[in-house]
Amino acid sequence: MSKLGNLGARLYRGEVGYDFVGKRKIWYGISILITITAIVGLAVRGLNMGIEFEGGAVFNTPKTSVSVSQAEESAEKASGHDAIVQKLGDDKLRIQIAGVDIKKSDQIKKSLAEDLDVKAGDIDADLVGPSWGDQIANKAWQGLAIFMVLVVIYLAIAFEWRMALAALIALIHDITITVGVYALVGFEVTPGTVIGLLTILGYSLYDTVVVFDSLKEQSKDITKQTKYTYSELANRSINGTLVRSINTTVVALLPVAGLLFIGGGALGAGMLNDISLSLFVGLAAGAYSSIFIATPLVADFKEREPQMKALKKRVLAKRAAAAAKGESAEAPESYADEEPEDDAVPGDAAPAVVGPRSQPASRNRGRGRPSGKRR
Amino acid sequence: MAAPKKGRRQSAPGKPGRSLVFILIALVALTGGMFLSGHTTPRLGIDLAGGTSITLEAKNEPGQKNAINPDNMNTAVDIINNRVNGLGVSEAEVQTQGDKNIIVNIPKGSNEKQAREQVGTTAQLYFRPVITQAPGQPTPEPSTSPSSGTDKEKDKDKATDKATDKATDKGGSPSATPTSQGRAVSEALKDDPTPSASDKAKDKGGKKDETPKPDPATAKLQEQFTKLDCTDKKARAAAGRGIKPSEPTIACGKSPDGKTWDKFILAPAELNGKDVDDAKAAIKQETGAWVVNMEFTKGGSKKFSDVTSKLMKQQSPQNQFAIVLDGEVASAPSVSVVLSTNAEISGNFNQESAKDLANILSYGALPLTFHEQSVTTVSPALGGEQLKAGLIAGAIGLALVVIYLVVYYRGLSLIAIASLLVSAALTYTIMTLLGPTIKFALNLPAVCGAIVAIGITADSFIVFFERVRDEVREGRTLRPAVERAWPRARRTILVSDFVSFLAAAVLFVVTVGKVQGFAFTLGLTTLLDVVVVFFFTKPLMTLMARKKFFASGHEWSGLDPKRLGAKPPLRRSRRTTPPTAGPVDPKEA
């Protein structure tokens, strides 16, 4: 831990760092793989919608001494689906089971009757409609759509449209992965799941915006210098905020991990598991995508700008000139040919010149070496 | 008041003491309010606390054989859902069961009686001109009701039973279109000292019902009317049942003093609930009584002005129109001017009943008539162990967060932990207070959301701390470092929190039910995050920066320039970065 502060300093000054932008193709690839897996999982297994969305069967039992959790077990055993069991006022039970039609209900009745020690004839079976009806679902979608439009507009104003687009792609990526994991694990989708997803949506954007904010600041006067290309700057700003990203992710994930592994583990399946799984996957994906996906995407978009292309030319020309002069500066590879440098940085770095903070803190008399020692 | 002594120095950077005092006062006030209100835990949703389950059964009305169909049932579910979830945060659930039942689950601690009234009311609203009016007992028999002679002398509230065109006081909402009609005339109307009430009082004095000149009421209806006994609940409910809105009917209604009943023969309905655009409960300025104001739709306004212009030329009682809600006359104001945009229902309302009626009217009439089949308590759908496990797990997670912060931020973590505690206390007290005020109920997803909010809140000060450390790395001493770091950190915090808040606001406005409840929680925690960082974390940091322990960069302060790898401020020698931070002497920066 004690080294962390130091590492933070070196990250901040750009002495060490991971070449996120240069290696972006690898991460894009990984993300695309995961996303494809998620989509396949969705297509093949589909989502297991809970009773709140689908409706299902309800069984009202007469008085019984069986406890709620026992009844839940036997209902799940009889039907193979999650069941919601509630005690009604006078020790009667109301058991709701998703995905059951009337044909199946007779045999469930029978096995319930055995387990609960009541007569099968005394159990009323009926169909229930969804409590999370179409109206709620439609309005939720509508709200999401409006939010997406607004947030893209907002980000386009606060930052620029490229960042808005990148943030949106990262967001879709997070949601797809989370939903895919759901389909693969086969948990039932409950209102809790939906709410978990919405939480992720907020968090994913939030996290991306924090990284973008630093990127915007770093690249304010980018055209007035010839040390770095946009991609290199983007990389520096990721590395500069890396400590914050790691800390925030740890702090956000720890309680959720507690919910998932301790709470869910102790109880087995349940609402808690549903929510915490979607939250855990989503938060992790959100933190990952803001670093590995969103910012490199912005760099990709930006590098297409004529302005940035010109800058890159100038930067490379300058470096070539410097190299020709025989200065020992090893020009970092341009990101165009995808072969990041791996040169070892000497352990002692000369102190940087204290410049105005709006510009990246320079060091080593202006030799930029974004790709440095690997951690 | 627990005002810290240390924070009273009025110095340049933003008077940190003042904000700290402010937030502490807010905390104390909220906590005090919480204990005063007698609710010390947040209301829990039905999934955690259980509640009441009401089963409603749709009834076939005579003359509407096929009314009970899935379409109508779903419409009814939506309307009932809107009614019980008026604010969207009360967590009530509505679903169909079988083909003619609707189950409504209401969380514990909500007003069950009120909820039952809300869900069962059909809210069929008609505006019918009055043809005849009489005291509410069957006319031939001597009255058995307690309507004694003193009643008629009761000073009737002159201003009740008046429809006023309320284009003026619309509760401060600026309307873009100026309402043209009725401002002046409504004044005239208010001053009109012939309320229908006095007529009714005369009627009670033995006069039989005035026979109107041209009697449009059929003989049969007249007969029914004579027999009608409004003091009998059954008879009241049966009055006019099965009669179409397009036919004349009979109905009962409370007389304006709210103690006795009047009966009416009413002309065919001129308007119905669909013509009402919106309804709100309000206090009538002149009388201080609660009324329900209805705003008509465009078409409704036109019809309404047609009706009132006809009625104002009539003699009493035929200058009245009755507002009939579910077959009972809610009020029967007399008309003396043409009215168009608004109507007002007055009666013996208190705040609650006025709000309930307004709520019911805003969401429209149920397509079916329901009656309560059963009301029973239900146990929590998830069981208490889920909440317990969630809270324990959350606590363990929090403990881990605290450990992590201490290890990483050392002394700074004190500020972080204090901020987290303040934020937690604020969230808890506000959620608790919102239980009784807006029926906010906490469900399991919301609990999880609050746990995630820990991360978002912590992020704000992580951003801030990292900024401060970056400034220290630049070689600055702590106080300027804090002051320089703050504006940048503040911008990041605001921009990112705005995104979260935008999500919350949009979802809250657009959605219903559980999603709306979630949006509310998200918005609340986001706002509190900003409040805590601005009014607590930053001032505290400013104060701490003055303390020697932090300012001198003690190695346990989390701001040790050496450990942070800061450059020496003045010398510009080549300095090797310390390999690992062993014990280093505190360095005077």
Interface residues (C-beta under 8 A of the other chain):
Chain A: M1 S2 K3 L4 G5 N6 G8 A9 R10 Y12 R13 G55 V58 V68 S69 I84 V85 Q86 K87 L88 G89 D90 K92 R94 D126 L127 V128 G129 P130 S131 W132 G133 D134 Q135 I136 K139 A140 Q142 G143 L144 I146 F147 L150 V151 Y154 L155 A158 P191 G192 V194 I195 G196 L198 T199 L201 G202 Y203 L205 Y206 D207 V209 V210 D213 S214 E217 G240 T241 V243 R244 N247 T248 V250 V251 A252 L253 L254 P255 V256 A257 G258 L259 I262 G263 G264 A266 L267 G270 M271 L272 I275 S276 L279 L283 G347 D348 A349 A350 P351 A352 V354 R357 A361
Chain B: D47 G50 S53 M73 N74 V77 D78 N81 E93 V94 Q95 T96 Q97 G98 D99 N101 I103 N105 T376 T377 V378 S379 P380 A381 L382 G383 E385 Q386 A389 G390 I392 A393 G394 A395 I396 G397 L398 L400 V401 Y404 L405 V407 Y408 L444 P445 A446 C448 G449 I451 V452 I454 G455 I456 A458 D459 I462 V463 E466 R469 D470 R473 E474 G475 R484 R488 R491 T492 V495 S496 D497 F498 V499 S500 L502 A503 A504 V506 L507 V509 V510 T511 V512 G513 K514 V515 F518 A519 L522 D560 R563 L564 G565 A566 K567 P568 R572 S573 R574 R575 T576 T577 P578 T580 A581
